[in-house]
Amino acid sequence: TYDDFSWIVFYGVGFFFVVTMMIYVFPRLFGFKKPLPITNTTPRPKVAFPSWFWWGGGVWLVVLGFLLGHFSSPKWLLNWAYVPLYWGLTFYWMALFINEPEANLCSITIQELVGIGVSSTAGWLILNT
């Protein structure tokens, strides 16, 4: 039974989401203007994908295949699938969407990269316990 169900909260949250959706669908009704086009950009030269694009995409696809296949082993990979799944996709997307060499994770020091990995894994462990 739903004795403690609050229709006021239900309709309030629903109204909030409808207004949010309306802002995204019809932004001009809420005073947002179309951005001016940027005309003075120079096209970037096409370059080959870096090695972490291929490694990240491969690791992500293998681990995703293990998870979607509902395999029972290797147990250690299935228990810790978050780590290669997350980092594989992170490196894949980073190589795909970030073109500046100084703005990606591979250009920082190894200590920073390990620190990011340890803190994100620790956050995952806290949320899943």
The first five atom37 places (N, CA, C, CB, O) and aatype in JSON, in Angstrom:
{
  "aatype": [16, 18, 3, 3, 13, 15, 17, 9, 19, 13, 18, 7, 19, 7, 13, 13, 13, 19, 19, 16, 12, 12, 9, 18, 19, 13, 14, 1, 10, 13, 7, 13, 11, 11, 14, 10, 14, 9, 16, 2, 16, 16, 14, 1, 14, 11, 19, 0, 13, 14, 15, 17, 13, 17, 17, 7, 7, 7, 19, 17, 10, 19, 19, 10, 7, 13, 10, 10, 7, 8, 13, 15, 15, 14, 11, 17, 10, 10, 2, 17, 0, 18, 19, 14, 10, 18, 17, 7, 10, 16, 13, 18, 17, 12, 0, 10, 13, 9, 2, 6, 14, 6, 0, 2, 10, 4, 15, 9, 16, 9, 5, 6, 10, 19, 7, 9, 7, 19, 15, 15, 16, 0, 7, 17, 10, 9, 10, 2, 16],
  "atom_mask": [
    [1, 1, 1, 1, 1],
    [1, 1, 1, 1, 1],
    [1, 1, 1, 1, 1],
    [1, 1, 1, 1, 1],
    [1, 1, 1, 1, 1],
    [1, 1, 1, 1, 1],
    [1, 1, 1, 1, 1],
    [1, 1, 1, 1, 1],
    [1, 1, 1, 1, 1],
    [1, 1, 1, 1, 1],
    [1, 1, 1, 1, 1],
    [1, 1, 1, 0, 1],
    [1, 1, 1, 1, 1],
    [1, 1, 1, 0, 1],
    [1, 1, 1, 1, 1],
    [1, 1, 1, 1, 1],
    [1, 1, 1, 1, 1],
    [1, 1, 1, 1, 1],
    [1, 1, 1, 1, 1],
    [1, 1, 1, 1, 1],
    [1, 1, 1, 1, 1],
    [1, 1, 1, 1, 1],
    [1, 1, 1, 1, 1],
    [1, 1, 1, 1, 1],
    [1, 1, 1, 1, 1],
    [1, 1, 1, 1, 1],
    [1, 1, 1, 1, 1],
    [1, 1, 1, 1, 1],
    [1, 1, 1, 1, 1],
    [1, 1, 1, 1, 1],
    [1, 1, 1, 0, 1],
    [1, 1, 1, 1, 1],
    [1, 1, 1, 1, 1],
    [1, 1, 1, 1, 1],
    [1, 1, 1, 1, 1],
    [1, 1, 1, 1, 1],
    [1, 1, 1, 1, 1],
    [1, 1, 1, 1, 1],
    [1, 1, 1, 1, 1],
    [1, 1, 1, 1, 1],
    [1, 1, 1, 1, 1],
    [1, 1, 1, 1, 1],
    [1, 1, 1, 1, 1],
    [1, 1, 1, 1, 1],
    [1, 1, 1, 1, 1],
    [1, 1, 1, 1, 1],
    [1, 1, 1, 1, 1],
    [1, 1, 1, 1, 1],
    [1, 1, 1, 1, 1],
    [1, 1, 1, 1, 1],
    [1, 1, 1, 1, 1],
    [1, 1, 1, 1, 1],
    [1, 1, 1, 1, 1],
    [1, 1, 1, 1, 1],
    [1, 1, 1, 1, 1],
    [1, 1, 1, 0, 1],
    [1, 1, 1, 0, 1],
    [1, 1, 1, 0, 1],
    [1, 1, 1, 1, 1],
    [1, 1, 1, 1, 1],
    [1, 1, 1, 1, 1],
    [1, 1, 1, 1, 1],
    [1, 1, 1, 1, 1],
    [1, 1, 1, 1, 1],
    [1, 1, 1, 0, 1],
    [1, 1, 1, 1, 1],
    [1, 1, 1, 1, 1],
    [1, 1, 1, 1, 1],
    [1, 1, 1, 0, 1],
    [1, 1, 1, 1, 1],
    [1, 1, 1, 1, 1],
    [1, 1, 1, 1, 1],
    [1, 1, 1, 1, 1],
    [1, 1, 1, 1, 1],
    [1, 1, 1, 1, 1],
    [1, 1, 1, 1, 1],
    [1, 1, 1, 1, 1],
    [1, 1, 1, 1, 1],
    [1, 1, 1, 1, 1],
    [1, 1, 1, 1, 1],
    [1, 1, 1, 1, 1],
    [1, 1, 1, 1, 1],
    [1, 1, 1, 1, 1],
    [1, 1, 1, 1, 1],
    [1, 1, 1, 1, 1],
    [1, 1, 1, 1, 1],
    [1, 1, 1, 1, 1],
    [1, 1, 1, 0, 1],
    [1, 1, 1, 1, 1],
    [1, 1, 1, 1, 1],
    [1, 1, 1, 1, 1],
    [1, 1, 1, 1, 1],
    [1, 1, 1, 1, 1],
    [1, 1, 1, 1, 1],
    [1, 1, 1, 1, 1],
    [1, 1, 1, 1, 1],
    [1, 1, 1, 1, 1],
    [1, 1, 1, 1, 1],
    [1, 1, 1, 1, 1],
    [1, 1, 1, 1, 1],
    [1, 1, 1, 1, 1],
    [1, 1, 1, 1, 1],
    [1, 1, 1, 1, 1],
    [1, 1, 1, 1, 1],
    [1, 1, 1, 1, 1],
    [1, 1, 1, 1, 1],
    [1, 1, 1, 1, 1],
    [1, 1, 1, 1, 1],
    [1, 1, 1, 1, 1],
    [1, 1, 1, 1, 1],
    [1, 1, 1, 1, 1],
    [1, 1, 1, 1, 1],
    [1, 1, 1, 1, 1],
    [1, 1, 1, 1, 1],
    [1, 1, 1, 0, 1],
    [1, 1, 1, 1, 1],
    [1, 1, 1, 0, 1],
    [1, 1, 1, 1, 1],
    [1, 1, 1, 1, 1],
    [1, 1, 1, 1, 1],
    [1, 1, 1, 1, 1],
    [1, 1, 1, 1, 1],
    [1, 1, 1, 0, 1],
    [1, 1, 1, 1, 1],
    [1, 1, 1, 1, 1],
    [1, 1, 1, 1, 1],
    [1, 1, 1, 1, 1],
    [1, 1, 1, 1, 1],
    [1, 1, 1, 1, 1]
  ],
  "atom_positions": [
    [[0.84, -1.19, 0.0], [0.0, 0.0, 0.0], [0.88, 1.24, 0.0], [-0.95, 0.01, 1.22], [2.02, 1.22, 0.46]],
    [[0.32, 2.31, -0.52], [1.03, 3.58, -0.59], [0.35, 4.6, 0.32], [1.09, 4.09, -2.04], [-0.16, 5.62, -0.16]],
    [[0.35, 4.34, 1.61], [-0.29, 5.25, 2.56], [0.46, 6.57, 2.68], [-0.39, 4.58, 3.93], [-0.14, 7.61, 2.92]],
    [[1.78, 6.53, 2.5], [2.58, 7.73, 2.66], [2.84, 8.44, 1.33], [3.91, 7.38, 3.31], [3.66, 9.36, 1.27]],
    [[2.16, 8.05, 0.28], [2.36, 8.66, -1.03], [1.84, 10.08, -1.02], [1.67, 7.82, -2.14], [0.71, 10.33, -0.59]],
    [[2.65, 11.01, -1.51], [2.28, 12.42, -1.53], [2.03, 12.86, -2.96], [3.38, 13.3, -0.87], [2.95, 12.91, -3.78]],
    [[0.79, 13.17, -3.26], [0.44, 13.65, -4.6], [1.04, 15.02, -4.86], [-1.07, 13.69, -4.77], [1.34, 15.35, -6.0]],
    [[1.21, 15.82, -3.84], [1.8, 17.15, -4.0], [3.24, 17.03, -4.47], [1.73, 17.96, -2.68], [3.66, 17.73, -5.4]],
    [[4.01, 16.14, -3.83], [5.4, 15.93, -4.23], [5.45, 15.32, -5.63], [6.13, 15.02, -3.21], [6.28, 15.71, -6.44]],
    [[4.58, 14.36, -5.91], [4.54, 13.7, -7.22], [4.29, 14.72, -8.33], [3.45, 12.62, -7.25], [5.02, 14.74, -9.32]],
    [[3.27, 15.56, -8.17], [2.98, 16.55, -9.2], [4.04, 17.65, -9.24], [1.62, 17.16, -8.96], [4.32, 18.2, -10.3]],
    [[4.62, 17.98, -8.09], [5.68, 18.99, -8.07], [6.91, 18.54, -8.84], [0.0, 0.0, 0.0], [7.46, 19.29, -9.64]],
    [[7.34, 17.31, -8.6], [8.5, 16.77, -9.31], [8.16, 16.61, -10.8], [8.93, 15.42, -8.7], [8.99, 16.92, -11.65]],
    [[6.96, 16.14, -11.11], [6.55, 16.01, -12.5], [6.54, 17.35, -13.22], [0.0, 0.0, 0.0], [6.98, 17.45, -14.36]],
    [[6.04, 18.39, -12.55], [6.02, 19.73, -13.13], [7.44, 20.22, -13.38], [5.27, 20.71, -12.21], [7.71, 20.8, -14.43]],
    [[8.33, 19.99, -12.43], [9.73, 20.38, -12.58], [10.35, 19.73, -13.82], [10.53, 20.0, -11.32], [11.05, 20.39, -14.59]],
    [[10.11, 18.43, -14.01], [10.68, 17.74, -15.17], [10.04, 18.2, -16.47], [10.51, 16.24, -15.02], [10.73, 18.27, -17.49]],
    [[8.77, 18.52, -16.47], [8.12, 19.01, -17.68], [8.69, 20.39, -18.04], [6.58, 19.09, -17.48], [8.95, 20.66, -19.22]],
    [[8.89, 21.26, -17.06], [9.47, 22.58, -17.33], [10.9, 22.42, -17.85], [9.45, 23.46, -16.06], [11.3, 23.12, -18.78]],
    [[11.66, 21.53, -17.25], [13.03, 21.29, -17.72], [13.03, 20.8, -19.16], [13.74, 20.27, -16.81], [13.83, 21.25, -19.98]],
    [[12.13, 19.88, -19.48], [12.03, 19.39, -20.85], [11.64, 20.51, -21.79], [11.02, 18.24, -20.93], [12.16, 20.59, -22.91]],
    [[10.73, 21.38, -21.37], [10.3, 22.49, -22.22], [11.47, 23.46, -22.49], [9.13, 23.25, -21.56], [11.57, 24.01, -23.58]],
    [[12.34, 23.66, -21.49], [13.5, 24.54, -21.7], [14.41, 23.95, -22.77], [14.28, 24.74, -20.37], [14.94, 24.69, -23.6]],
    [[14.59, 22.64, -22.75], [15.44, 22.0, -23.76], [14.79, 22.0, -25.14], [15.77, 20.59, -23.34], [15.48, 22.2, -26.14]],
    [[13.5, 21.77, -25.2], [12.83, 21.65, -26.49], [12.53, 23.01, -27.1], [11.53, 20.85, -26.34], [12.71, 23.2, -28.3]],
    [[12.09, 23.96, -26.29], [11.72, 25.3, -26.77], [12.49, 26.37, -26.01], [10.2, 25.54, -26.64], [11.89, 27.1, -25.22]],
    [[13.8, 26.49, -26.2], [14.58, 27.43, -25.4], [14.24, 28.89, -25.65], [16.04, 27.22, -25.66], [14.42, 29.72, -24.76]],
    [[13.75, 29.23, -26.84], [13.45, 30.63, -27.14], [12.26, 31.14, -26.33], [13.18, 30.81, -28.63], [12.16, 32.35, -26.09]],
    [[11.36, 30.27, -25.93], [10.24, 30.69, -25.08], [10.7, 31.17, -23.71], [9.24, 29.55, -24.91], [9.99, 31.91, -23.03]],
    [[11.89, 30.75, -23.32], [12.41, 31.11, -22.0], [13.5, 32.17, -22.08], [12.94, 29.88, -21.3], [14.23, 32.39, -21.11]],
    [[13.63, 32.83, -23.24], [14.56, 33.94, -23.37], [15.93, 33.58, -23.89], [0.0, 0.0, 0.0], [16.79, 34.46, -24.0]],
    [[16.19, 32.33, -24.21], [17.48, 31.96, -24.76], [17.52, 32.31, -26.24], [17.75, 30.45, -24.55], [16.54, 32.15, -26.96]],
    [[18.68, 32.8, -26.68], [18.84, 33.2, -28.06], [19.77, 32.22, -28.77], [19.38, 34.64, -28.17], [20.58, 31.54, -28.14]],
    [[19.63, 32.15, -30.08], [20.48, 31.29, -30.88], [21.9, 31.86, -30.86], [19.95, 31.15, -32.33], [22.06, 33.07, -31.02]],
    [[22.93, 31.03, -30.67], [24.29, 31.58, -30.65], [24.72, 32.04, -32.03], [25.28, 30.53, -30.11], [24.29, 31.5, -33.05]],
    [[25.58, 33.04, -32.04], [26.1, 33.54, -33.3], [27.07, 32.51, -33.89], [26.81, 34.92, -33.11], [27.82, 31.88, -33.15]],
    [[27.05, 32.34, -35.2], [27.97, 31.36, -35.8], [29.41, 31.85, -35.72], [27.59, 31.09, -37.26], [29.68, 33.04, -35.85]],
    [[30.32, 30.94, -35.52], [31.74, 31.26, -35.48], [32.27, 31.12, -36.91], [32.53, 30.32, -34.48], [32.2, 30.04, -37.5]],
    [[32.79, 32.22, -37.44], [33.16, 32.22, -38.85], [34.66, 32.12, -39.08], [32.64, 33.45, -39.51], [35.07, 31.77, -40.19]],
    [[35.49, 32.41, -38.11], [36.92, 32.49, -38.35], [37.68, 31.25, -37.84], [37.48, 33.74, -37.7], [38.82, 31.38, -37.38]],
    [[37.1, 30.09, -37.91], [37.8, 28.9, -37.47], [38.53, 28.27, -38.65], [36.83, 27.88, -36.83], [38.04, 28.29, -39.78]],
    [[39.66, 27.73, -38.37], [40.41, 27.02, -39.4], [40.22, 25.52, -39.19], [41.92, 27.4, -39.36], [40.25, 25.06, -38.05]],
    [[40.02, 24.77, -40.24], [39.82, 23.33, -40.07], [41.09, 22.66, -39.58], [39.37, 22.69, -41.38], [42.2, 23.04, -39.96]],
    [[40.91, 21.66, -38.74], [42.05, 20.92, -38.21], [42.46, 19.85, -39.2], [41.73, 20.3, -36.84], [41.62, 19.25, -39.87]],
    [[43.75, 19.63, -39.29], [44.18, 18.57, -40.21], [43.78, 17.19, -39.67], [45.71, 18.64, -40.44], [43.77, 16.96, -38.46]],
    [[43.47, 16.3, -40.58], [43.12, 14.94, -40.19], [44.4, 14.21, -39.76], [42.42, 14.17, -41.37], [45.4, 14.23, -40.46]],
    [[44.33, 13.59, -38.6], [45.47, 12.82, -38.1], [44.99, 11.43, -37.74], [46.13, 13.52, -36.86], [43.79, 11.21, -37.54]],
    [[45.9, 10.49, -37.66], [45.56, 9.12, -37.27], [45.19, 9.08, -35.79], [46.73, 8.14, -37.57], [45.68, 9.89, -35.0]],
    [[44.34, 8.14, -35.43], [43.97, 8.0, -34.03], [45.19, 7.54, -33.22], [42.8, 6.99, -33.86], [45.99, 6.74, -33.71]],
    [[45.34, 8.04, -32.0], [46.47, 7.61, -31.18], [46.28, 6.17, -30.71], [46.64, 8.55, -29.96], [45.21, 5.59, -30.87]],
    [[47.33, 5.61, -30.15], [47.29, 4.2, -29.74], [46.25, 3.95, -28.65], [48.66, 3.76, -29.25], [45.65, 2.87, -28.62]],
    [[46.02, 4.93, -27.76], [45.06, 4.68, -26.68], [43.62, 4.63, -27.2], [45.17, 5.77, -25.62], [42.75, 4.12, -26.5]],
    [[43.37, 5.13, -28.39], [42.05, 4.95, -29.0], [41.8, 3.47, -29.25], [41.94, 5.76, -30.31], [40.73, 2.95, -28.91]],
    [[42.76, 2.79, -29.85], [42.6, 1.38, -30.19], [42.62, 0.5, -28.94], [43.7, 0.94, -31.15], [41.81, -0.41, -28.82]],
    [[43.55, 0.78, -28.02], [43.6, -0.01, -26.78], [42.34, 0.2, -25.95], [44.84, 0.37, -25.96], [41.75, -0.77, -25.46]],
    [[41.92, 1.43, -25.78], [40.72, 1.72, -24.99], [39.47, 1.1, -25.57], [0.0, 0.0, 0.0], [38.67, 0.5, -24.86]],
    [[39.29, 1.26, -26.9], [38.12, 0.67, -27.54], [38.13, -0.85, -27.47], [0.0, 0.0, 0.0], [37.09, -1.47, -27.25]],
    [[39.31, -1.46, -27.65], [39.4, -2.91, -27.56], [39.11, -3.45, -26.18], [0.0, 0.0, 0.0], [38.36, -4.42, -26.02]],
    [[39.69, -2.81, -25.16], [39.44, -3.24, -23.78], [37.97, -3.08, -23.44], [40.31, -2.43, -22.78], [37.36, -3.97, -22.83]],
    [[37.39, -1.96, -23.82], [35.99, -1.71, -23.52], [35.09, -2.75, -24.19], [35.59, -0.31, -23.96], [34.17, -3.27, -23.56]],
    [[35.35, -3.05, -25.45], [34.52, -4.03, -26.16], [34.65, -5.43, -25.59], [34.88, -4.04, -27.63], [33.66, -6.15, -25.5]],
    [[35.86, -5.84, -25.21], [36.05, -7.17, -24.64], [35.3, -7.3, -23.32], [37.55, -7.46, -24.43], [34.59, -8.28, -23.09]],
    [[35.46, -6.31, -22.45], [34.8, -6.37, -21.14], [33.28, -6.27, -21.31], [35.31, -5.25, -20.21], [32.53, -6.96, -20.62]],
    [[32.83, -5.42, -22.21], [31.4, -5.32, -22.45], [30.85, -6.64, -22.99], [31.1, -4.18, -23.45], [29.75, -7.05, -22.63]],
    [[31.62, -7.32, -23.82], [31.22, -8.63, -24.32], [31.09, -9.65, -23.21], [0.0, 0.0, 0.0], [30.16, -10.46, -23.2]],
    [[32.04, -9.61, -22.26], [31.95, -10.52, -21.11], [30.7, -10.24, -20.28], [33.19, -10.39, -20.24], [30.02, -11.16, -19.84]],
    [[30.4, -8.96, -20.08], [29.24, -8.62, -19.26], [27.94, -8.95, -19.97], [29.27, -7.15, -18.9], [27.01, -9.48, -19.36]],
    [[27.84, -8.64, -21.25], [26.61, -8.92, -21.98], [26.42, -10.41, -22.25], [26.61, -8.17, -23.29], [25.29, -10.87, -22.43]],
    [[27.53, -11.17, -22.27], [27.44, -12.61, -22.48], [27.04, -13.39, -21.25], [0.0, 0.0, 0.0], [26.81, -14.6, -21.33]],
    [[26.97, -12.73, -20.1], [26.6, -13.36, -18.82], [27.48, -14.58, -18.53], [25.13, -13.78, -18.84], [26.99, -15.62, -18.09]],
    [[28.79, -14.43, -18.78], [29.72, -15.52, -18.5], [29.92, -15.66, -17.0], [31.08, -15.28, -19.2], [29.73, -14.69, -16.26]],
    [[30.3, -16.83, -16.54], [30.51, -17.05, -15.11], [31.98, -17.0, -14.75], [29.93, -18.39, -14.7], [32.32, -17.01, -13.56]],
    [[32.86, -16.94, -15.73], [34.28, -16.81, -15.43], [34.91, -15.98, -16.54], [34.96, -18.23, -15.31], [34.33, -15.91, -17.63]],
    [[36.02, -15.35, -16.35], [36.83, -15.28, -15.14], [36.18, -14.38, -14.09], [38.22, -14.78, -15.48], [35.81, -13.24, -14.37]],
    [[36.06, -14.92, -12.9], [35.33, -14.24, -11.82], [35.99, -12.91, -11.45], [35.26, -15.15, -10.59], [35.3, -11.93, -11.18]],
    [[37.32, -12.88, -11.44], [38.0, -11.65, -11.05], [37.69, -10.52, -12.03], [39.52, -11.88, -10.98], [37.56, -9.37, -11.63]],
    [[37.57, -10.85, -13.32], [37.24, -9.81, -14.3], [35.81, -9.35, -14.15], [37.48, -10.32, -15.72], [35.52, -8.16, -14.24]],
    [[34.91, -10.28, -13.91], [33.5, -9.91, -13.78], [33.24, -9.12, -12.5], [32.63, -11.15, -13.81], [32.39, -8.24, -12.48]],
    [[33.98, -9.43, -11.43], [33.8, -8.68, -10.18], [34.38, -7.27, -10.29], [34.46, -9.43, -9.02], [33.88, -6.34, -9.65]],
    [[35.42, -7.11, -11.08], [36.09, -5.81, -11.2], [35.92, -5.23, -12.6], [37.57, -5.96, -10.87], [36.78, -4.47, -13.04]],
    [[34.85, -5.56, -13.29], [34.64, -5.13, -14.67], [34.55, -3.62, -14.8], [33.4, -5.77, -15.23], [34.81, -3.07, -15.87]],
    [[34.18, -2.94, -13.73], [34.06, -1.48, -13.79], [35.36, -0.83, -14.24], [33.66, -0.92, -12.43], [35.35, 0.09, -15.06]],
    [[36.47, -1.31, -13.71], [37.74, -0.63, -13.94], [38.12, -0.64, -15.43], [38.86, -1.28, -13.1], [38.32, 0.43, -16.0]],
    [[38.24, -1.81, -16.08], [38.57, -1.74, -17.51], [37.44, -1.18, -18.38], [38.94, -3.13, -18.01], [37.7, -0.58, -19.42]],
    [[36.19, -1.37, -17.95], [35.08, -0.84, -18.72], [35.11, 0.69, -18.72], [33.74, -1.34, -18.15], [34.99, 1.33, -19.76]],
    [[35.28, 1.27, -17.55], [35.31, 2.72, -17.4], [36.54, 3.32, -18.09], [35.3, 3.11, -15.92], [36.42, 4.26, -18.87]],
    [[37.71, 2.77, -17.79], [38.93, 3.36, -18.33], [39.07, 3.11, -19.82], [40.14, 2.81, -17.61], [39.59, 3.96, -20.54]],
    [[38.62, 1.96, -20.3], [38.65, 1.72, -21.74], [37.81, 2.73, -22.49], [0.0, 0.0, 0.0], [38.24, 3.29, -23.49]],
    [[36.58, 2.96, -22.0], [35.71, 3.93, -22.64], [36.24, 5.35, -22.49], [34.3, 3.83, -22.06], [36.1, 6.17, -23.4]],
    [[36.85, 5.65, -21.35], [37.42, 6.99, -21.14], [38.52, 7.27, -22.14], [37.96, 7.11, -19.7], [38.54, 8.34, -22.76]],
    [[39.44, 6.34, -22.31], [40.53, 6.55, -23.27], [40.03, 6.56, -24.71], [41.6, 5.48, -23.09], [40.54, 7.31, -25.54]],
    [[39.04, 5.73, -25.0], [38.46, 5.71, -26.35], [37.83, 7.05, -26.67], [37.41, 4.58, -26.46], [38.11, 7.64, -27.72]],
    [[36.97, 7.55, -25.78], [36.3, 8.84, -26.01], [37.29, 9.99, -26.03], [35.26, 9.09, -24.93], [37.14, 10.93, -26.81]],
    [[38.31, 9.9, -25.17], [39.29, 10.98, -25.11], [40.0, 11.12, -26.45], [40.31, 10.73, -23.98], [40.19, 12.24, -26.94]],
    [[40.38, 10.01, -27.05], [41.06, 10.07, -28.34], [40.09, 10.47, -29.45], [41.71, 8.72, -28.67], [40.5, 11.08, -30.44]],
    [[38.83, 10.13, -29.3], [37.85, 10.42, -30.33], [37.41, 11.88, -30.34], [36.64, 9.52, -30.15], [37.22, 12.47, -31.4]],
    [[37.25, 12.48, -29.16], [36.65, 13.82, -29.06], [37.6, 14.94, -28.69], [35.56, 13.78, -28.07], [37.3, 16.1, -28.96]],
    [[38.73, 14.64, -28.08], [39.64, 15.7, -27.66], [40.82, 15.71, -28.61], [40.12, 15.5, -26.17], [41.57, 14.73, -28.69]],
    [[40.99, 16.8, -29.33], [42.03, 16.87, -30.35], [43.31, 17.54, -29.85], [41.52, 17.62, -31.54], [44.37, 17.36, -30.46]],
    [[43.24, 18.3, -28.78], [44.43, 19.0, -28.3], [45.29, 18.03, -27.49], [44.04, 20.23, -27.44], [44.81, 17.44, -26.52]],
    [[46.56, 17.85, -27.87], [47.41, 16.9, -27.15], [47.63, 17.28, -25.69], [48.73, 16.78, -27.84], [47.81, 16.4, -24.84]],
    [[47.62, 18.58, -25.38], [47.87, 18.98, -23.99], [46.61, 18.9, -23.13], [48.42, 20.39, -23.95], [46.69, 19.12, -21.92]],
    [[45.46, 18.58, -23.71], [44.2, 18.57, -22.97], [43.7, 17.16, -22.68], [43.15, 19.33, -23.73], [42.55, 17.0, -22.26]],
    [[44.51, 16.13, -22.89], [44.02, 14.78, -22.63], [44.76, 14.13, -21.48], [44.14, 13.93, -23.89], [45.79, 14.62, -21.02]],
    [[44.22, 13.02, -21.01], [44.79, 12.34, -19.85], [46.17, 11.76, -20.11], [43.87, 11.25, -19.4], [46.96, 11.61, -19.17]],
    [[46.48, 11.44, -21.34], [47.77, 10.83, -21.64], [48.92, 11.84, -21.6], [47.73, 10.17, -23.0], [50.08, 11.44, -21.62]],
    [[48.62, 13.13, -21.55], [49.68, 14.13, -21.51], [50.04, 14.54, -20.09], [49.27, 15.35, -22.31], [50.99, 15.29, -19.89]],
    [[49.29, 14.07, -19.09], [49.62, 14.41, -17.7], [50.61, 13.4, -17.16], [48.34, 14.45, -16.82], [50.88, 12.38, -17.8]],
    [[51.16, 13.68, -16.0], [52.14, 12.76, -15.42], [51.47, 11.48, -14.96], [52.88, 13.43, -14.25], [50.26, 11.45, -14.71]],
    [[52.25, 10.44, -14.87], [51.71, 9.13, -14.49], [51.14, 9.17, -13.06], [52.8, 8.04, -14.59], [50.19, 8.46, -12.76]],
    [[51.72, 10.01, -12.19], [51.2, 10.12, -10.83], [49.79, 10.67, -10.82], [52.12, 11.0, -9.98], [48.95, 10.21, -10.04]],
    [[49.51, 11.65, -11.66], [48.16, 12.2, -11.74], [47.18, 11.18, -12.28], [48.15, 13.45, -12.61], [46.06, 11.06, -11.78]],
    [[47.59, 10.44, -13.29], [46.72, 9.42, -13.88], [46.41, 8.32, -12.87], [47.37, 8.83, -15.13], [45.27, 7.87, -12.78]],
    [[47.42, 7.87, -12.12], [47.19, 6.86, -11.08], [46.29, 7.42, -9.99], [48.54, 6.37, -10.48], [45.42, 6.71, -9.48]],
    [[46.49, 8.67, -9.62], [45.63, 9.29, -8.6], [44.19, 9.36, -9.03], [0.0, 0.0, 0.0], [43.28, 9.11, -8.24]],
    [[43.95, 9.71, -10.3], [42.58, 9.74, -10.82], [41.99, 8.34, -10.8], [42.55, 10.31, -12.26], [40.83, 8.16, -10.42]],
    [[42.78, 7.35, -11.2], [42.3, 5.96, -11.21], [41.98, 5.44, -9.83], [0.0, 0.0, 0.0], [40.95, 4.8, -9.63]],
    [[42.85, 5.71, -8.86], [42.62, 5.23, -7.49], [41.4, 5.9, -6.88], [43.86, 5.5, -6.6], [40.59, 5.24, -6.23]],
    [[41.25, 7.21, -7.09], [40.1, 7.9, -6.49], [38.78, 7.48, -7.15], [40.28, 9.41, -6.61], [37.77, 7.35, -6.46]],
    [[38.78, 7.27, -8.47], [37.53, 6.85, -9.1], [37.17, 5.42, -8.72], [37.64, 6.97, -10.63], [35.99, 5.11, -8.54]],
    [[38.16, 4.55, -8.58], [37.89, 3.17, -8.13], [37.42, 3.16, -6.69], [39.15, 2.29, -8.29], [36.52, 2.39, -6.33]],
    [[38.03, 3.99, -5.84], [37.58, 4.08, -4.46], [36.14, 4.58, -4.38], [38.5, 4.99, -3.66], [35.36, 4.07, -3.57]],
    [[35.78, 5.56, -5.18], [34.4, 6.03, -5.21], [33.44, 4.95, -5.65], [0.0, 0.0, 0.0], [32.34, 4.82, -5.12]],
    [[33.85, 4.16, -6.63], [33.02, 3.04, -7.1], [32.83, 2.02, -6.0], [33.64, 2.38, -8.34], [31.73, 1.5, -5.8]],
    [[33.91, 1.72, -5.26], [33.82, 0.74, -4.17], [32.89, 1.24, -3.06], [35.21, 0.44, -3.61], [32.13, 0.47, -2.48]],
    [[32.98, 2.51, -2.76], [32.11, 3.07, -1.7], [30.65, 3.0, -2.12], [32.51, 4.55, -1.39], [29.79, 2.65, -1.31]],
    [[30.35, 3.32, -3.37], [28.97, 3.3, -3.82], [28.4, 1.89, -3.96], [28.87, 4.01, -5.14], [27.18, 1.7, -3.86]],
    [[29.26, 0.9, -4.17], [28.76, -0.47, -4.36], [28.84, -1.34, -3.12], [29.52, -1.13, -5.46], [28.62, -2.55, -3.21]],
    [[29.13, -0.77, -1.97], [29.18, -1.59, -0.75], [28.0, -1.31, 0.13], [30.46, -1.35, 0.03], [27.86, -1.9, 1.2]]
  ]
}
